[in-house]
Amino acid sequence: MRVRRAGAVAETRFIHGFHAVNARLRQSAGSVQEIYLAAGRQDGRTRDLVRLAEAQGVRVIATDPARLDGMAGGRDNKAARHQGVVARVSAAQRHVTLDDVLDTLAEPALLLVLDGVQDPHNLGACLRVADAAGAHAVVAPKDRAVGLNATAIKVACGAADSVPYVTVTNLARALREMQERGIRTVGADAEAEKDIYGTDLKAPLALVLGAEGSGLRRLTRETCDALAQIPMHGSVESLNVSVASGICLFEARRQRREGVTSA
């Protein structure tokens, strides 16, 4: 879709769901042109979104739910997908830095760091898992990694909009910068002495995972504050990186919810 503004033609597209729209407002409000809300919604999430949009100077428009279905990609998506909120945003890919993410957090950081994932299907699946677990960003190196291409975005099923994808020039340096900001870095490694369930994941956290098969690179492994393994009880030796990411992220969420004390 094209929108003409001040003599220029700007490419726009729709994003949907409270998580995606809230994240875009907090991290790149200038890219949000307008927000459409299902007419008649008065719940807490809706009121919070309206307040945030008004604070950022973004217009909110009450809209018929059937129109929202069309904006979100057709009637097959229904409200279960768009949740009654759709935003028109700039189609240009955002450049988001780690500081952009960390400076806007209202809870302890939960980051997913991917070291050397080169399959776009795996990256897209990791973004979906990160979204489901409420991770605040996925971080990856610019080189020796697939990048957020069209295939990854499609597989992510909307999570590429709700979860910031941060690329860094030097992953080891980025991990050290996280550590300087009080974020504990825990790498998933099959040879680690402790397992993920016996590792404290409640503090501000970056979970670091490598590509299936090769695992973490040496410097990445050495830079992590701690290493943890996922116990394997069957005949397979490794898991797909998106599956491993889900296990680790949801274990972190479980510990935070239940207040688990572990070494």
Backbone as JSON, one array per atom type, in Angstrom:
{
  "sequence": "MRVRRAGAVAETRFIHGFHAVNARLRQSAGSVQEIYLAAGRQDGRTRDLVRLAEAQGVRVIATDPARLDGMAGGRDNKAARHQGVVARVSAAQRHVTLDDVLDTLAEPALLLVLDGVQDPHNLGACLRVADAAGAHAVVAPKDRAVGLNATAIKVACGAADSVPYVTVTNLARALREMQERGIRTVGADAEAEKDIYGTDLKAPLALVLGAEGSGLRRLTRETCDALAQIPMHGSVESLNVSVASGICLFEARRQRREGVTSA",
  "N": [[0.85, -1.19, 0.0], [0.4, 2.28, -0.73], [0.88, 5.51, 0.59], [0.2, 8.85, 0.14], [1.97, 11.66, 1.11], [2.65, 14.94, 1.88], [3.57, 15.5, -0.71], [5.13, 13.31, -1.28], [5.5, 9.78, -1.86], [4.85, 7.2, 0.25], [5.65, 3.93, 1.28], [3.51, 1.73, 2.96], [2.3, -0.6, 5.46], [0.28, -3.05, 7.21], [0.27, -3.88, 10.67], [-0.62, -6.08, 13.35], [-2.34, -6.87, 16.45], [-1.99, -6.6, 20.0], [0.57, -6.84, 21.22], [2.41, -6.45, 19.09], [1.7, -3.87, 18.16], [1.96, -2.23, 20.45], [4.71, -2.61, 20.93], [5.82, -1.42, 18.63], [4.98, 1.23, 18.96], [6.39, 1.96, 21.27], [9.07, 1.69, 20.51], [9.44, 2.8, 18.0], [7.78, 5.12, 17.4], [7.43, 7.1, 15.51], [7.12, 5.78, 13.13], [4.57, 4.84, 13.07], [1.55, 5.41, 11.63], [-1.26, 5.5, 11.94], [-3.73, 4.09, 14.16], [-6.05, 1.46, 14.32], [-8.86, 0.56, 16.13], [-11.07, -1.91, 17.41], [-14.4, -1.0, 17.41], [-16.09, 0.03, 20.34], [-14.58, -1.37, 22.22], [-13.45, -1.42, 25.55], [-11.69, -2.38, 27.41], [-8.93, -2.96, 29.75], [-6.41, -3.3, 28.42], [-6.92, -2.05, 26.01], [-7.44, 0.61, 26.82], [-4.93, 1.27, 27.88], [-3.35, 1.13, 25.57], [-4.49, 3.19, 24.03], [-3.85, 5.42, 25.61], [-1.04, 5.36, 25.42], [-0.72, 5.74, 22.66], [-1.86, 8.29, 22.34], [-0.07, 9.78, 23.85], [2.13, 9.64, 22.23], [1.3, 11.01, 20.07], [-0.18, 9.75, 18.07], [-2.85, 9.02, 15.91], [-5.93, 7.47, 16.8], [-8.39, 5.31, 15.59], [-11.7, 4.35, 15.72], [-13.03, 1.33, 14.56], [-14.92, -0.86, 12.44], [-15.13, -4.31, 13.29], [-15.12, -6.16, 11.13], [-13.78, -4.82, 9.13], [-11.28, -4.68, 10.25], [-10.57, -7.37, 10.11], [-10.06, -7.64, 7.37], [-7.87, -5.87, 7.06], [-5.99, -7.23, 8.54], [-5.36, -9.35, 6.99], [-7.37, -10.87, 5.87], [-10.48, -12.63, 6.21], [-10.1, -15.1, 7.32], [-8.26, -14.85, 9.33], [-9.42, -13.52, 11.51], [-10.52, -12.18, 14.75], [-8.99, -13.46, 16.62], [-6.44, -13.35, 15.71], [-5.84, -10.57, 15.16], [-6.78, -9.33, 17.44], [-8.4, -7.18, 17.74], [-7.03, -4.86, 17.18], [-5.24, -2.93, 14.88], [-2.51, -1.52, 13.14], [-1.38, 1.02, 10.9], [1.69, 1.22, 9.42], [4.99, 2.45, 8.58], [6.52, 0.88, 5.82], [9.19, 0.54, 5.62], [12.06, -1.2, 6.74], [12.84, -1.31, 10.13], [15.67, 0.02, 11.86], [16.91, -1.17, 14.68], [18.52, -0.72, 17.76], [20.38, -2.3, 20.43], [20.35, -0.69, 22.7], [18.05, 0.82, 22.17], [16.08, -1.06, 22.71], [16.59, -1.9, 25.41], [16.37, 0.47, 26.84], [13.68, 0.97, 27.0], [12.39, -0.87, 28.56], [10.13, -2.23, 30.97], [10.38, -4.25, 32.74], [12.54, -6.9, 33.99], [15.11, -7.64, 31.65], [14.68, -9.93, 28.95], [16.25, -11.63, 26.67], [16.88, -13.16, 23.5], [19.61, -14.57, 22.07], [21.12, -15.32, 19.06], [23.54, -17.31, 17.66], [25.01, -17.58, 14.75], [22.89, -18.7, 13.22], [21.69, -19.77, 10.21], [19.63, -20.57, 8.6], [16.69, -19.4, 7.2], [14.14, -20.32, 7.85], [14.5, -21.4, 10.39], [15.21, -19.04, 11.77], [12.83, -17.54, 11.51], [11.09, -19.22, 12.94], [12.28, -19.06, 15.46], [11.78, -16.38, 16.08], [9.0, -16.49, 16.34], [8.77, -18.14, 18.6], [10.11, -16.52, 20.44], [8.37, -14.35, 20.56], [6.08, -15.63, 21.63], [7.01, -16.29, 24.17], [7.39, -13.84, 25.25], [9.82, -12.52, 24.93], [12.11, -9.78, 24.79], [13.69, -9.01, 22.67], [15.37, -10.32, 19.76], [18.65, -11.09, 19.17], [21.37, -10.97, 16.92], [24.37, -11.7, 15.02], [25.6, -9.58, 12.33], [27.09, -10.73, 10.29], [27.65, -14.08, 9.02], [25.13, -15.06, 9.53], [21.64, -15.48, 8.85], [19.91, -13.25, 8.53], [17.07, -10.97, 8.43], [15.13, -11.91, 6.23], [12.69, -12.22, 3.5], [11.62, -14.83, 3.67], [12.1, -15.58, 6.35], [10.53, -13.65, 7.65], [7.97, -14.37, 6.77], [7.69, -17.0, 7.84], [7.77, -16.3, 10.51], [5.25, -15.35, 11.05], [4.08, -12.81, 11.79], [5.54, -12.23, 14.08], [7.9, -10.96, 13.5], [7.28, -8.33, 13.54], [6.5, -7.83, 16.14], [8.59, -8.56, 17.8], [11.61, -7.08, 18.33], [14.34, -7.24, 16.06], [17.62, -7.35, 16.44], [20.64, -6.54, 15.04], [24.14, -7.04, 15.32], [27.53, -5.95, 15.04], [29.72, -7.24, 16.22], [29.43, -10.03, 18.04], [30.45, -11.05, 20.48], [31.36, -8.72, 21.7], [28.92, -7.39, 21.95], [27.68, -9.06, 23.81], [29.28, -8.55, 26.03], [28.63, -5.88, 26.44], [25.98, -6.16, 27.19], [26.38, -7.47, 29.63], [27.63, -5.43, 31.04], [25.48, -3.82, 31.48], [24.12, -5.15, 33.4], [22.96, -7.55, 32.65], [22.63, -10.98, 32.69], [24.38, -13.44, 30.92], [23.63, -16.45, 29.47], [24.68, -19.34, 28.01], [23.54, -21.92, 25.85], [24.71, -25.12, 25.94], [25.73, -28.31, 25.03], [27.65, -29.67, 26.46], [27.74, -28.59, 28.97], [27.97, -28.48, 32.58], [25.81, -27.98, 34.33], [22.21, -28.19, 34.1], [19.53, -26.57, 32.26], [17.38, -26.28, 33.95], [18.37, -26.17, 36.47], [19.64, -23.78, 36.62], [19.89, -20.38, 37.45], [17.58, -18.24, 36.19], [16.21, -15.93, 36.62], [17.09, -13.3, 36.86], [17.8, -10.2, 35.0], [18.3, -11.2, 31.68], [20.09, -12.83, 29.05], [19.67, -15.3, 26.79], [21.7, -17.5, 25.08], [22.07, -19.05, 22.05], [23.36, -21.43, 19.74], [23.76, -22.44, 16.26], [22.01, -25.34, 15.03], [23.74, -28.35, 15.38], [26.45, -27.19, 14.93], [26.54, -25.51, 17.15], [27.47, -23.15, 19.77], [29.89, -20.68, 18.9], [33.41, -20.64, 19.69], [34.44, -18.22, 20.93], [32.08, -16.94, 21.61], [31.0, -18.77, 23.43], [32.95, -18.64, 25.46], [32.6, -16.06, 26.34], [30.16, -15.97, 27.62], [28.41, -15.71, 30.76], [27.61, -18.0, 32.05], [27.05, -21.5, 31.37], [24.62, -23.81, 30.17], [22.9, -26.9, 29.84], [20.39, -28.62, 27.89], [18.67, -31.27, 29.11], [18.77, -34.4, 27.52], [16.77, -37.12, 26.74], [16.29, -39.09, 24.98], [17.14, -40.73, 21.88], [18.09, -38.87, 20.05], [20.61, -36.39, 19.45], [20.61, -33.62, 19.42], [18.59, -30.61, 19.35], [16.35, -28.78, 17.22], [17.1, -25.33, 16.75], [15.05, -23.51, 17.25], [13.26, -24.97, 18.82], [14.9, -25.54, 21.04], [15.29, -22.9, 21.87], [12.71, -22.24, 22.68], [12.35, -23.96, 24.89], [14.27, -22.96, 26.69], [13.54, -20.21, 26.98], [10.91, -20.38, 27.99], [11.39, -21.73, 30.34], [12.78, -19.76, 31.71], [10.69, -17.91, 32.01], [8.98, -19.47, 33.6], [10.48, -19.7, 35.98], [10.59, -17.02, 36.76], [7.92, -16.49, 37.24], [7.25, -18.28, 39.28], [9.18, -17.81, 41.19], [11.48, -19.37, 41.56], [14.26, -20.63, 43.34], [17.53, -21.17, 42.6], [20.83, -22.56, 42.0]],
  "CA": [[0.0, 0.0, 0.0], [1.14, 3.54, -0.79], [0.21, 6.66, 1.16], [0.83, 10.08, -0.33], [2.06, 12.61, 2.21], [3.53, 16.08, 1.64], [4.17, 15.42, -2.03], [5.93, 12.09, -1.43], [4.77, 8.53, -1.77], [5.49, 6.34, 1.26], [5.14, 2.56, 1.37], [3.01, 1.37, 4.28], [1.72, -1.93, 5.61], [-0.44, -3.19, 8.46], [0.65, -4.85, 11.68], [-1.79, -6.28, 14.18], [-2.14, -7.49, 17.76], [-1.56, -5.65, 21.03], [2.01, -6.92, 21.44], [3.11, -5.84, 17.97], [1.43, -2.43, 18.07], [2.59, -1.6, 21.6], [6.16, -2.61, 20.73], [6.17, -0.43, 17.62], [4.78, 2.56, 19.55], [7.45, 2.26, 22.24], [10.41, 1.68, 19.94], [9.52, 3.58, 16.76], [6.46, 5.74, 17.29], [7.36, 7.9, 14.29], [6.77, 4.94, 11.97], [3.16, 4.48, 13.18], [0.76, 6.47, 11.02], [-2.55, 5.53, 12.62], [-4.11, 2.84, 14.79], [-7.47, 1.14, 14.21], [-9.32, -0.26, 17.24], [-12.44, -2.4, 17.29], [-15.34, -0.08, 18.04], [-16.76, -0.44, 21.54], [-13.69, -2.0, 23.2], [-13.15, -0.55, 26.68], [-10.94, -3.14, 28.41], [-7.72, -2.33, 30.24], [-5.37, -3.27, 27.4], [-7.29, -1.04, 25.02], [-7.23, 1.94, 27.41], [-3.48, 1.5, 27.97], [-2.85, 1.4, 24.22], [-4.95, 4.52, 23.63], [-3.05, 6.41, 26.34], [0.3, 5.38, 24.84], [-0.82, 6.34, 21.33], [-2.08, 9.72, 22.5], [1.18, 10.38, 24.34], [3.06, 9.68, 21.11], [0.72, 11.81, 19.01], [-0.67, 8.88, 16.99], [-4.3, 9.02, 15.85], [-6.61, 6.2, 17.01], [-9.65, 5.34, 14.87], [-12.63, 3.24, 16.0], [-13.25, 0.67, 13.28], [-15.73, -2.07, 12.45], [-14.27, -5.51, 13.34], [-14.99, -6.8, 9.83], [-12.72, -4.11, 8.4], [-10.0, -5.11, 10.85], [-10.25, -8.68, 9.55], [-9.46, -7.43, 6.07], [-6.56, -5.26, 7.25], [-5.06, -8.2, 9.12], [-4.99, -10.38, 6.03], [-8.49, -11.66, 5.4], [-11.43, -13.08, 7.24], [-9.64, -16.34, 7.96], [-7.45, -14.52, 10.5], [-10.37, -13.21, 12.56], [-10.04, -11.39, 15.88], [-7.98, -14.21, 17.38], [-5.13, -12.91, 15.23], [-5.56, -9.14, 15.31], [-7.16, -8.96, 18.81], [-9.14, -5.93, 17.74], [-6.17, -3.69, 16.97], [-4.39, -2.95, 13.69], [-1.83, -0.23, 12.92], [-0.73, 1.27, 9.62], [3.05, 1.64, 9.74], [5.92, 2.54, 7.47], [6.98, -0.43, 5.38], [10.65, 0.48, 5.69], [12.53, -2.02, 7.86], [13.4, -0.49, 11.2], [16.96, -0.32, 12.43], [16.76, -1.11, 16.14], [19.74, -1.04, 18.49], [20.17, -2.92, 21.73], [19.96, 0.38, 23.63], [16.64, 1.15, 21.9], [15.26, -2.05, 23.4], [16.8, -1.92, 26.85], [15.96, 1.74, 27.45], [12.22, 1.07, 27.07], [11.84, -2.02, 29.29], [9.5, -2.01, 32.27], [10.61, -5.46, 33.51], [13.89, -7.41, 33.72], [15.31, -8.02, 30.25], [14.71, -11.33, 28.52], [16.72, -11.56, 25.3], [17.32, -14.37, 22.83], [20.77, -14.28, 21.22], [21.35, -16.43, 18.13], [24.92, -17.28, 17.16], [25.28, -18.35, 13.54], [21.72, -19.34, 12.61], [21.73, -19.39, 8.8], [18.42, -21.03, 7.92], [15.63, -18.42, 7.46], [13.01, -20.97, 8.52], [14.84, -21.46, 11.81], [15.11, -17.7, 12.33], [11.41, -17.2, 11.64], [10.53, -20.0, 14.05], [12.81, -18.48, 16.7], [11.03, -15.15, 16.33], [7.68, -16.89, 16.84], [8.96, -18.61, 19.97], [10.45, -15.35, 21.26], [7.12, -13.61, 20.76], [5.22, -16.39, 22.53], [7.57, -16.25, 25.52], [7.51, -12.47, 25.71], [11.19, -12.01, 24.87], [12.11, -8.36, 24.41], [14.4, -8.85, 21.41], [16.26, -11.36, 19.27], [19.92, -10.45, 18.81], [22.18, -11.85, 16.07], [25.43, -10.99, 14.3], [25.31, -9.21, 10.94], [27.77, -11.69, 9.42], [27.49, -15.49, 9.35], [23.77, -15.28, 9.99], [20.77, -15.37, 7.69], [19.27, -11.95, 8.38], [15.61, -10.99, 8.43], [14.68, -11.85, 4.84], [11.26, -12.44, 3.3], [11.24, -16.16, 4.16], [12.07, -15.53, 7.81], [9.37, -12.85, 8.05], [6.76, -15.17, 6.52], [7.64, -18.07, 8.83], [7.54, -15.7, 11.83], [3.8, -15.16, 11.2], [3.79, -11.58, 12.51], [6.45, -11.99, 15.19], [8.95, -10.04, 13.07], [6.82, -6.99, 13.88], [6.31, -7.68, 17.58], [9.85, -8.79, 18.5], [12.71, -6.4, 17.64], [15.47, -8.06, 15.6], [18.79, -6.48, 16.58], [21.88, -7.1, 14.48], [25.33, -6.43, 15.89], [28.74, -6.21, 14.26], [30.57, -8.16, 16.97], [28.53, -10.63, 19.01], [31.11, -11.13, 21.79], [31.34, -7.37, 22.27], [27.54, -7.11, 22.34], [27.43, -9.79, 25.06], [29.94, -7.81, 27.11], [27.83, -4.68, 26.69], [24.84, -6.61, 27.99], [26.87, -7.73, 30.98], [27.87, -4.13, 31.68], [24.17, -3.27, 31.84], [23.53, -6.0, 34.42], [22.25, -8.68, 32.05], [23.38, -12.23, 32.76], [24.39, -14.16, 29.64], [23.67, -17.9, 29.69], [24.76, -20.04, 26.75], [23.1, -23.32, 25.8], [25.84, -25.93, 25.47], [25.47, -29.71, 25.35], [28.68, -30.18, 27.37], [27.7, -27.87, 30.24], [27.78, -29.31, 33.76], [24.46, -27.77, 34.85], [21.16, -28.14, 33.1], [18.82, -25.3, 32.23], [16.42, -26.23, 35.04], [19.09, -25.88, 37.71], [20.35, -22.52, 36.41], [19.07, -19.23, 37.81], [17.21, -17.46, 35.0], [15.27, -14.9, 37.04], [17.68, -11.96, 36.72], [17.87, -9.76, 33.6], [18.9, -12.39, 31.09], [20.22, -13.1, 27.62], [19.9, -16.71, 26.5], [22.53, -17.52, 23.89], [22.0, -20.35, 21.41], [24.04, -21.54, 18.46], [23.07, -23.17, 15.21], [21.92, -26.78, 15.24], [24.91, -29.07, 14.9], [27.72, -26.53, 15.28], [26.44, -24.93, 18.48], [28.07, -21.84, 19.98], [31.29, -20.5, 18.53], [34.28, -20.66, 20.88], [34.5, -16.93, 21.62], [30.77, -16.71, 22.19], [30.91, -19.64, 24.61], [33.86, -18.14, 26.5], [32.13, -14.77, 26.82], [28.96, -16.14, 28.44], [28.6, -15.81, 32.21], [27.36, -19.39, 32.47], [26.58, -22.42, 30.34], [23.63, -24.77, 30.66], [22.47, -27.87, 28.83], [19.02, -29.14, 27.93], [18.8, -32.72, 29.25], [18.21, -35.19, 26.42], [16.41, -38.42, 27.31], [16.04, -40.05, 23.91], [18.27, -41.12, 21.05], [18.62, -37.75, 19.28], [21.69, -35.7, 20.16], [20.41, -32.18, 19.46], [17.26, -30.11, 19.01], [16.29, -27.6, 16.38], [17.39, -24.15, 17.57], [13.81, -22.87, 17.71], [12.75, -25.79, 19.91], [15.77, -25.27, 22.18], [15.0, -21.54, 22.32], [11.45, -22.26, 23.41], [12.57, -24.6, 26.19], [15.03, -22.06, 27.56], [12.78, -19.0, 27.26], [9.78, -20.66, 28.86], [11.92, -22.04, 31.67], [13.02, -18.46, 32.35], [9.39, -17.37, 32.41], [8.47, -20.26, 34.72], [11.19, -19.32, 37.19], [10.19, -15.68, 37.17], [6.55, -16.54, 37.76], [7.17, -19.07, 40.5], [10.19, -17.39, 42.14], [12.36, -20.51, 41.84], [15.61, -20.35, 43.8], [18.45, -22.22, 42.15], [22.22, -22.13, 42.05]],
  "C": [[0.88, 1.23, 0.0], [0.28, 4.65, -0.19], [0.95, 7.9, 0.71], [0.81, 11.1, 0.79], [3.08, 13.68, 1.84], [4.28, 15.92, 0.33], [5.0, 14.17, -2.27], [5.03, 10.87, -1.32], [5.52, 7.59, -0.83], [4.84, 4.97, 1.25], [4.69, 2.28, 2.8], [2.49, -0.06, 4.27], [1.02, -1.97, 6.95], [0.27, -4.19, 9.38], [-0.53, -4.97, 12.64], [-1.44, -7.0, 15.47], [-1.58, -6.48, 18.75], [-0.04, -5.65, 21.21], [2.76, -6.18, 20.34], [2.93, -4.33, 17.94], [2.06, -1.69, 19.24], [4.11, -1.52, 21.41], [6.57, -1.55, 19.72], [6.01, 0.99, 18.17], [5.93, 2.93, 20.48], [8.81, 2.45, 21.57], [10.54, 2.53, 18.68], [8.18, 4.25, 16.49], [6.32, 6.54, 16.0], [6.98, 7.11, 13.07], [5.3, 4.53, 11.99], [2.31, 5.63, 12.68], [-0.61, 6.6, 11.66], [-2.87, 4.13, 13.14], [-5.62, 2.68, 14.69], [-7.84, 0.18, 15.34], [-10.76, -0.69, 16.99], [-13.38, -1.49, 18.07], [-15.99, -0.73, 19.25], [-15.87, -1.1, 22.56], [-13.3, -1.0, 24.29], [-12.33, -1.26, 27.75], [-9.63, -2.44, 28.75], [-6.62, -2.23, 29.2], [-5.66, -2.19, 26.36], [-7.04, 0.36, 25.57], [-5.74, 2.26, 27.51], [-2.9, 1.84, 26.6], [-3.25, 2.79, 23.76], [-4.13, 5.6, 24.32], [-1.65, 6.52, 25.74], [0.28, 6.05, 23.47], [-1.0, 7.86, 21.43], [-0.82, 10.43, 22.97], [2.2, 10.52, 23.22], [2.5, 10.47, 19.92], [0.21, 11.01, 17.83], [-2.19, 8.8, 17.06], [-4.85, 7.6, 16.01], [-8.01, 6.3, 16.41], [-10.48, 4.12, 15.26], [-13.09, 2.65, 14.68], [-14.11, -0.58, 13.44], [-14.83, -3.31, 12.45], [-14.1, -6.21, 11.99], [-13.91, -6.12, 8.99], [-11.35, -4.5, 8.94], [-9.59, -6.48, 10.31], [-9.55, -8.53, 8.2], [-8.07, -6.83, 6.16], [-5.53, -6.29, 7.71], [-4.78, -9.37, 8.2], [-6.13, -11.26, 5.58], [-9.32, -12.2, 6.54], [-10.99, -14.37, 7.94], [-8.84, -16.06, 9.22], [-8.32, -14.26, 11.73], [-9.71, -12.47, 13.73], [-9.01, -12.12, 16.71], [-6.58, -13.81, 16.96], [-4.89, -11.44, 15.52], [-5.97, -8.6, 16.68], [-7.9, -7.64, 18.88], [-8.29, -4.69, 17.58], [-5.26, -3.92, 15.77], [-3.76, -1.57, 13.55], [-1.28, -0.17, 11.51], [0.64, 1.86, 9.92], [3.88, 1.77, 8.47], [6.42, 1.15, 7.12], [8.49, -0.56, 5.44], [11.07, -0.32, 6.91], [13.23, -1.14, 8.89], [14.81, -0.95, 11.55], [16.86, -0.1, 13.93], [18.07, -1.51, 16.78], [19.38, -1.71, 19.82], [19.75, -1.87, 22.76], [18.51, 0.79, 23.43], [15.72, 0.21, 22.66], [15.37, -1.9, 24.91], [16.3, -0.66, 27.54], [14.46, 1.87, 27.6], [11.59, -0.02, 27.91], [11.26, -1.61, 30.64], [9.63, -3.23, 33.16], [12.03, -5.95, 33.21], [14.0, -7.95, 32.3], [15.25, -9.53, 30.07], [15.02, -11.3, 27.02], [17.08, -12.94, 24.79], [18.44, -13.99, 21.87], [21.06, -15.51, 20.37], [22.72, -16.28, 17.5], [25.05, -18.18, 15.94], [24.12, -19.11, 12.95], [21.61, -18.85, 11.16], [20.51, -19.84, 8.0], [17.28, -20.04, 8.22], [14.4, -19.04, 8.12], [13.27, -21.09, 10.02], [14.73, -20.09, 12.47], [13.66, -17.3, 12.51], [10.75, -17.94, 12.79], [11.02, -19.48, 15.4], [12.09, -17.19, 17.06], [9.64, -15.46, 16.88], [7.77, -17.34, 18.29], [9.25, -17.43, 20.9], [9.22, -14.52, 21.55], [6.24, -14.32, 21.78], [5.69, -16.32, 23.97], [7.72, -14.83, 26.06], [8.94, -11.97, 25.77], [11.18, -10.59, 24.33], [12.85, -8.09, 23.11], [15.1, -10.14, 21.05], [17.49, -10.65, 18.72], [20.75, -11.44, 18.01], [23.28, -11.05, 15.4], [25.02, -10.66, 12.87], [25.91, -10.22, 9.97], [27.53, -13.11, 9.93], [26.14, -15.79, 9.98], [22.83, -14.93, 8.84], [20.22, -13.97, 7.47], [17.76, -12.09, 8.22], [15.1, -10.83, 7.0], [13.2, -12.21, 4.74], [10.79, -13.79, 3.83], [11.13, -16.17, 5.67], [10.84, -14.77, 8.3], [8.08, -13.64, 7.87], [6.61, -16.27, 7.56], [7.32, -17.53, 10.22], [6.08, -15.41, 12.09], [3.44, -13.94, 12.06], [4.76, -11.25, 13.62], [7.62, -11.08, 14.8], [8.56, -8.59, 13.34], [6.77, -6.77, 15.39], [7.6, -7.85, 18.37], [10.97, -8.09, 17.73], [13.82, -7.38, 17.28], [16.69, -7.14, 15.53], [20.0, -7.17, 15.99], [23.07, -6.32, 15.01], [26.55, -6.83, 15.06], [29.61, -7.28, 14.91], [29.75, -8.75, 18.11], [29.17, -10.69, 20.4], [31.1, -9.76, 22.46], [29.93, -7.0, 22.73], [27.19, -7.83, 23.65], [28.08, -9.06, 26.24], [29.18, -6.52, 27.44], [26.58, -5.02, 27.49], [25.25, -6.82, 29.44], [27.12, -6.43, 31.74], [26.57, -3.47, 32.12], [23.41, -4.19, 32.8], [22.73, -7.18, 33.9], [23.14, -9.91, 32.1], [23.26, -12.97, 31.44], [24.6, -15.65, 29.9], [23.64, -18.59, 28.33], [24.27, -21.47, 26.86], [24.21, -24.15, 25.17], [25.64, -27.37, 25.95], [26.45, -30.28, 26.36], [28.67, -29.49, 28.73], [27.43, -28.81, 31.4], [26.36, -29.19, 34.31], [23.44, -27.82, 33.73], [20.37, -26.85, 33.25], [17.86, -25.15, 33.4], [17.08, -25.95, 36.39], [19.9, -24.6, 37.62], [19.41, -21.36, 36.71], [18.84, -18.35, 36.59], [16.29, -16.3, 35.35], [15.79, -13.49, 36.83], [17.55, -11.49, 35.27], [18.77, -10.72, 32.82], [18.98, -12.32, 29.57], [20.55, -14.57, 27.46], [20.56, -16.81, 25.13], [22.52, -18.92, 23.3], [22.71, -20.32, 20.06], [23.22, -22.32, 17.46], [23.05, -24.66, 15.53], [23.14, -27.46, 14.62], [26.2, -28.42, 15.37], [27.7, -25.92, 16.67], [27.09, -23.56, 18.56], [29.5, -21.81, 19.46], [32.12, -20.34, 19.8], [34.25, -19.34, 21.63], [33.17, -16.59, 22.26], [30.62, -17.5, 23.48], [31.74, -19.08, 25.76], [33.38, -16.82, 27.09], [30.93, -14.89, 27.74], [29.31, -16.23, 29.92], [28.47, -17.24, 32.69], [26.91, -20.19, 31.25], [25.59, -23.4, 30.95], [23.22, -25.69, 29.5], [20.99, -28.17, 28.98], [19.14, -30.66, 28.02], [18.08, -33.45, 28.11], [17.97, -36.6, 26.92], [16.16, -39.49, 26.23], [17.31, -40.33, 23.12], [18.87, -39.96, 20.25], [19.63, -36.97, 20.12], [21.47, -34.2, 20.27], [18.99, -31.84, 19.03], [17.39, -28.98, 17.99], [16.43, -26.36, 17.25], [16.11, -23.47, 18.05], [13.18, -23.65, 18.85], [13.57, -25.54, 21.18], [15.51, -23.88, 22.74], [13.72, -21.51, 23.14], [11.6, -22.87, 24.8], [13.23, -23.62, 27.15], [14.21, -20.82, 27.95], [11.62, -19.28, 28.21], [10.22, -21.13, 30.24], [12.24, -20.75, 32.42], [11.72, -17.84, 32.83], [8.82, -18.13, 33.6], [9.14, -19.85, 36.02], [10.77, -17.94, 37.68], [8.79, -15.67, 37.78], [6.5, -17.21, 39.12], [8.21, -18.69, 41.55], [11.1, -18.53, 42.53], [13.72, -20.02, 42.31], [16.5, -21.49, 43.39], [19.85, -21.66, 42.09], [22.63, -21.43, 40.77]]
}
